[in-house]
Amino acid sequence: MPKFLLSLIFICATTFMWAQDSQQEKLEQRKAQIQQEIRDNEKMLQSVKKKEKSAVNVFLIQANKIKLKEKLINTTAKQEKILSNDMYINQVQVNKLKKELTILKADYAKMILKSYKSRSEQSRAMFILSSESFLQAYKRAQYLKQYTNFRKNQGLEIQSKSAQLLDFNAKLDGQRQVKKKIIAENEKEKVSLEAEKKEQQKLVNSIKKDKSKIIADTKSKQAEAKRIDRQIDRLIREAIAEANRKAAAERAKENPGSKEPVAAVSSSKIALTPEGKILAADFKANRGKLPWPVEKGFISLGYGDQQHPLYPDVKVHNSGVEITTEQGATARAVFEGEVSSVMVLSPVNRAVMIQHGDYFTVYQNLSQVFVSKGDKVNIKQSIGKVRTSGDTGKTIIKFLILQNTSNNNPEGWLQNR
């Protein structure tokens, strides 16, 4: 096989192995992250179990734990597949090196034998002195020199390939051990997952007898959520109208002699200032990249019309997402902006609304608020403390994103976890 083709194959294999190593490293990081999320979830579950009066909330946290374990199993399976591919490539390299070494050693043995037969200095001298001309004698001397160097280089190449073979064999042995460990971890997680599912099924069976009570509680919470949504909609419309009045007043100051008719102040769409346009464009450009409104947690209730986790015939509407987090968690702004409102939704439930151009983010279910209306906030700035329910022991923040008065699905705006 031509040398350039061998080199090309080696370069391609090396590049592929580097890509595999990089992907393996990313999967290892993702696995560590999922394992940490499972530990955090378990802490929440234990905390809630101590205080929980309704088993539905325990079910939701446990369901998320099962989901995380399934992600962990899939991630580990991907690791195993990549490792198997990497091992196959290394085995190909080992086979290739063994073949090359066999050929090199055979050629080297022939060369040594030939050198042994013509080993005397006298025969070498005669080989040069028997030349018909000085030029021929010079060429013969050069040939002997090149022959000696070639033999030396072949010996060095045999040493180099032998060392490479040892390295690849050692790497393969290490990979076999890692693969064995990964397979064992995966089997352990599968057993754990089955145990979690059985425990969850027991919980479901115990909950079914309370169906009427759970449905009544769900309807009560939905009515409260609708009331809060109406209050938020009213406050957003007031904020839009106020912003538009200010903008109209500024335009009037700039053009005092203008005879243009005064347009009605809109309460559904903000007339953005140049600064507001920039902020709104920046916010929009970060779709899918926004940090979460809490450092740790998982989405326990998604956006829009959702089926009840236990009773599919019962529909639940959500204007944002509910994120279950740990006790004592702090709410943080997902983007820079200005606090347009601080709301008292109930004696124990407060909310903060932040404006980002013509976008609004709303943070509900806070026990404490650290900001005031008109404050400028930065990304990830603490804005309040998330409330922990005394009845359920759960710590949940409800998070909304709106453009003017239109709700958006926050899941599409937040970073993937």
N, C-alpha and C positions, 0 to 999 in steps of 0.2 A: 504493500500500500504506500503511495507517495507520502513523503514527509509532511507536505503542506496539508494533506487531508487528515493525517493523524493529529497535527497541531490544531486544525479547525475543530475536530471532534473533541479534543481535550479542552479547548477554550469554551465550546458550547456546554460541555458537561460541567466545567467549573462554574460558569455563569449560572446554570440551572441550579447547581448545588447552593450557590450563594443566595439565590432567590428563595430556595427551600428553607435555608437557615433563617433568613429574614422573616419569612412567613411563620416558621416555627416559633420564633421569638415573639412575634405579635400574638400568636395563639396562646403562648404561655402567659403573656401579660393579660390577655382577655380572660384566661382561666383564673388567674389570681384575682382579677377584678370580680368575676362571678362568685368565686369562693368567699370574698369579702362581703358581697351583697347577701349571700346566703347567711353568713354569720350575723350581719346587721338585721336581716329579716327574722332570724331566730330570736334575737334579743327583743325585737318588737313583739313577736308572738308570745314569748314568755311573759312580757310585761302586760300584754292585753289579757292573757289567760287568767292572770291574778285578779283583774278588775272586771272582766267582761261579764255583762249580764245577758247580752245577746250573742248567741253562737255564730251568727251570720258574719260578724266582723272577724272572728277567729277563722272562719272558713275562707274569707277573702285573703287574709295574710298567708294562710296555709297554701291556698291556691297559687299565690305568687311564689312561694318557696318551691312548690312542685315545678312551676314554670322555669325557675332559675336552675333547678337540678337537671331538667331536660336540656337546657342550654349548655350546662357544664358537660353533660354526657356527649352532646353533639360536638362541642369544642374539643374534647379529649379524643373523640373518634377521628376528627380532622387531623389532630396531631399524629395519631397512629398512622393514618394514611400517608401523610407527608413523610414521616419517618421511614415507612416501608419503601417509599419511592427513593428516598435518599440512600437507604441501605442497598437497594437494587443497583443504583448508580455506582456506589462504592464497590459492590461485588463485581460489576463489570470492569471497573478499574483494576481490581485485584486479579481477575482472570487475564486481563490485557497485560499487566505487569509480569505475571507468571510466564506467559507465552514469550514476551520479549526477553525475559531473563534466560529462558531455556535456549533461545536462539543465540543470544549474546555469549552465554557460557560455552555453547558448542563451538562457535566461531573462535572464541578466545582460546579454547583448548587446542584447536587446530593450529592456531597461530603460535602458541607456546611450543607445541610439538615441532613445528617447522623451525622455530628459533633454536630449539635444543639441538636439532640436527645440524644447523649451520652456526653453532655457538662459538666456534674458535675465532679469535681475532685474525688468525692467518688467512682463513677462508674469506673473511670480509675484506682484508687487505688485497688478497688476490683478485677478488671481485672488482675492486677499484683499479688495481694496477694492470689488469688485463684489458683495460679500455683501449680503444684504437686511437682516441684523441683526448686532449685535455678537457674539452667540453663534455665528452661522454663520461670521463672520470668524475667531473664535477656533478653531473646529473645523477650518477650512481651513488655518490656520497650523499646528495640531497635525498635520494630515494631511501637510503638506509636510515637517515635521520627522521624522515617522515614516517617510515615504517615503525621505528621505535616510539615516536610520539603517538601514533595511532594505537599501538598496543597499550601504551600507558593510559590514553583516553578511554579505551574500551574497558580497561580495568576500573577506572574511576566511574564510568557509566554503570557498570555492574554494581559497584558499591552504592551509587546514588539510587538506582532502581530497587536494590535490596532494602535500602532504608525506607523508600516510599512504600514498598510492600508491607514492611513492618508497621508503618504508620497507618495505612489503610486497614490492615488486619486489627490493629488496636482500636481504631475508630469503629469498626464493625462490631467488635466485642462490646464496646461501650454502648453503641446504639442498640444492640440486642438486650442489654440490661435495662436501658431506658424504656424500650418497647415493652418489655416484660412488666415493668413498673406501671406504665400507662394502662396496659390491659387490665392489670390487677385493680388499679384505681377506678377504671370504668366499670368493672364488674361490681366493685363495692358500692359505687354510686347507683347502679341499677337496682341492687338489693335495697339500698336506702330509699330510692324512689318508690319502689313497690310498697315498702312499709308506710311511706307518707301517703300514698294513694289509699291504702287500706284504712289508715287512721282518718283520712278525709271522708271516706265513704261512711264510716261509723258516725262521724259528725253530721253528715247529711241526713242519715237515718234518724238521728236524734232531733234534728231540726224540723223534719217534716210534720211532726205533730203540732207545731206552733205556726202553721201556715197562715191562718187567719190573723193572728197577732202580728206576724212579720209583714203581711200585706198592708195591714192597717197602719203600721209604723212607717212603711215605705211611702204610702200615700200622704201621710202627715209631713214627712220630710220633703216630698215633692212640692207640696203646697207652700212650705216655708221657702224652698228654693225659688219658686216662681215669684213669691213676694219680694225676695232679695233681688232677683233679676230685674223686676220692674223698678225697684229703687235705684239700681245701678244704671239702668237705661235712662231714668229721669235725670240723674246726676251727670251722666255723659252728655245728654242733650243740653243741660244747663251750661256745662263747661264749653261745649261747641258754640252755643249762642253767645256766651260771654267773650270767647276768643274772637268771634266774628264781629261783635260790637266794638271791641278794642281796635281791631284791624280797620274797621270802617271809620272810627274816630281818627285814627292815624292818617288815613287817606284824606280825610276832610281837612286836617291841619296842613297837610302838604299842598292841597289845592283849595285854598280858602274861597276863591272866586268861581269854583266849578258850579255849573247849573244842572249837572247830571241828576236825574231823579234818584232818591235814596231807595236802594233795594231793600226788600224785607230781609231781616236777619234770619239766616237758616239755623236750625237747631239739629240738623241731621248730617251736615257735611261742613268741615272746617275749610275756610278760605286760607290756605297756608301762606305764611310769610316766607321770604327767601330762606331764612334760618330754619323755619319749620319744614320746608321742602327737603333741605339737606338732611335733617334729622330723620325724617320719615324714610328717605331713600336709604340712609345708613341702616335703619332698623330693618327695612325690607331686604336689604342685601345680606343680612345675617340670618335669614330664614334657614332653619335647620342647624344653626350654630349657636343659638342662644343658650347660656348656662341655665341650669334648673333653678327654680325659685327657692330651693332648699339644697343643702350640700348632699344629703343622703335621702333615699326614699325610692318608692316605686308608685306607678300609677295604679291606684286601686279602683278607680272608676273613670272610664274614658269619656270622650266628647260625644255629644249628640244623643240620639235615642239608643239606649242600651237594654239588653235583656237582663232581667234580674238574675244574679248568679245561680240561684236555686230554682226559680220558677220562671221558665222561658216565656210563659203567657203574660207575665207582668212586665210592662215597659217602664223604663226609668229614663227621664230626659236630663241631660247635663249640659249646661251652657259653657262649661270649661272642662278642666280635668281635676280630679281629686288625687292628691299625692299623699300617701301615708309615709310619715317620717318618724324619727325617734323623738322621745320626750325631751323637751328643752331646746328643740331645733329653732333656728333663727331664719326668718324669711329674708330674702335678699332680692334686690332689683335685678332684672334680667338684662337691662339696658339703661343707658343714661337717659335722663329726662327730667320732667318737673312734676312734683306732686300736685295733682289737680284736685284731689279730695281725700279726706280721711273720714270714713263712715263708721257710725255706731249702729250695727245691724241688730244687736240685742245687748242686754246687759253684759254678756260674756263674749260677744263676737264683734270684732272690729275688722275693718277692711281699709286698704290703701289703694288708691287709683293713681297711676303715673301716666303722664302724657308723653308721647314720643312723636311729635309732628301730628299726623292725623291718626296715629295708632295709640291705643290705650292698653295698659296691662293692669289687671286687678288681682289683688292678693287678699283672699278672705280667710276668716277663722283665725284671727290674731287675738291673743290675749293682751298684748301690749303693742304700742306703736311708738317708734323712735323718730318719726318725721312729722312735719306739719305741712299744711297746704302752702304751696308756693316754693317749697324747698327744692333745690336742684340736687339730684342724686346721680351717683356714678354706678357703673356696672358692678354687680356683686356687693353693693353697699347694703348693710343691714338696715331693714326698715321696720322690723317688729319681731315679736316672739310668737311662734305658732302655738295655738291653744291645744291643751290636752284635755279631752273630755273626762270629767269626773265619773261619768256613768260607765263608759266603755273602756277607758284607759288608752284610747287611740289618739294619736296626734296627726291631724290631717289638715293640709292647706288646700283650699280650692283656688285654682289659678285660671284666669281668663285672659284672652287676647282679642281685642276688637279693633277694626278699622272703622273709624267714625262710630256708627251704631251697629255695625255688622260683626257678629261673632265669628272668630276663626278657630280652627282646631289647634290648640297649643302643641299637640304632639308633633305636628309638622314643623314647628318652629324651634323646638328644643333639641339640643344635642342628643344623639343616640347614646345609650348606655349599655 
